[in-house]
Structures are given as C-alpha cells and as structure tokens.
Amino acid sequence: MGRGTQTLIAPSSGNYGVTVIVPDLKLIAWVLEWSFHSVPIVSHGTVENEKISGNVVGCTLLGVGGGTTLTVEVKAVGL
C-alpha cells in the first residue's frame, strides 16, 4: 500500500487533469481512495476517467471551483 500527492492550482472554474505518482509502489493494482483538500474551500469536482500506468494514476476532475489551490491525495494498493 502506498500514497502520493499532487497540488493543482485552478485559476478558474472548470475541468482539470491531475496526475499523481505513488513513489512507494512500482505498480498500482487499484486505487483505494481519493482525498481532496482545498484553500479556500470550494468544490473539488468529480473524479472521472481514472487511468493507471505503473506507479502513476491520473484522472479528470470535473467541475473544480475556481481560485483555489487543490491538494489531491491517492491511496493505492500494488507492488
């Protein structure tokens, strides 16, 4: 099991792609949980189009609130 984080700055409302590397794993089998923390508190959007490649997981966040710094955390299981 491992986790990784990525920070996204959303200057305006919209859809954003995010990619998170899980350095503790060489190969992700599946994602257990997505967590979001924003400053200021706004909608983090909806996770869509999740893709896994090696130890990297990516997705599209639909409907992210504008003017925010969003930290995305992924908890995953793999090798």
C-alpha positions in Angstrom: 0.0 0.0 0.0 1.2 3.5 -0.7 0.1 7.1 -1.2 1.1 10.1 -3.3 0.0 13.7 -3.5 -0.1 16.4 -6.2 -1.1 20.1 -6.0 -3.2 21.7 -8.6 -3.8 25.5 -8.9 -7.2 26.2 -10.5 -7.3 29.9 -11.6 -10.9 29.5 -12.8 -13.8 27.0 -12.5 -13.6 24.1 -14.9 -12.3 20.7 -15.6 -8.7 19.8 -14.9 -6.5 16.8 -15.4 -4.4 15.6 -12.5 -1.6 13.0 -12.3 -0.3 11.6 -9.0 2.8 9.5 -8.6 2.8 6.9 -5.8 6.5 6.6 -5.0 6.1 3.7 -2.6 4.8 1.4 -5.3 6.3 0.2 -8.6 2.9 -0.9 -10.0 -0.5 0.2 -8.8 -3.2 -2.6 -8.9 -6.1 -0.3 -7.8 -6.8 3.0 -6.1 -8.4 2.7 -2.7 -9.3 6.3 -2.1 -9.0 9.9 -3.5 -8.8 12.7 -0.9 -9.0 16.4 -1.6 -8.0 19.5 0.4 -8.6 23.0 -1.0 -7.7 26.5 0.1 -10.2 28.3 0.1 -12.8 25.6 0.5 -14.5 25.0 -2.9 -15.8 22.1 -4.9 -13.0 19.7 -5.7 -15.0 18.3 -8.6 -15.9 14.7 -9.6 -13.3 12.1 -10.4 -13.8 10.8 -14.0 -11.6 8.8 -16.5 -9.3 7.3 -13.9 -6.2 5.7 -15.6 -3.4 3.7 -14.0 0.1 3.3 -15.6 2.9 1.8 -13.5 3.0 3.8 -10.3 1.2 6.8 -11.8 -2.6 7.4 -11.5 -4.4 10.1 -13.4 -7.9 11.4 -13.7 -10.0 14.3 -14.9 -11.7 16.4 -12.2 -15.0 17.8 -13.5 -16.4 21.0 -12.0 -13.5 22.2 -9.9 -14.2 25.5 -8.2 -12.1 28.5 -9.4 -9.5 30.4 -7.5 -8.2 27.5 -5.4 -5.1 25.5 -4.6 -6.2 21.9 -4.5 -4.1 19.1 -3.0 -5.0 15.6 -4.3 -4.0 12.5 -2.3 -4.3 9.0 -3.6 -4.1 5.8 -1.5 -3.4 2.8 -3.7 -2.5 -0.9 -3.5 0.1 -2.6 -5.6 3.6 -4.0 -5.7 
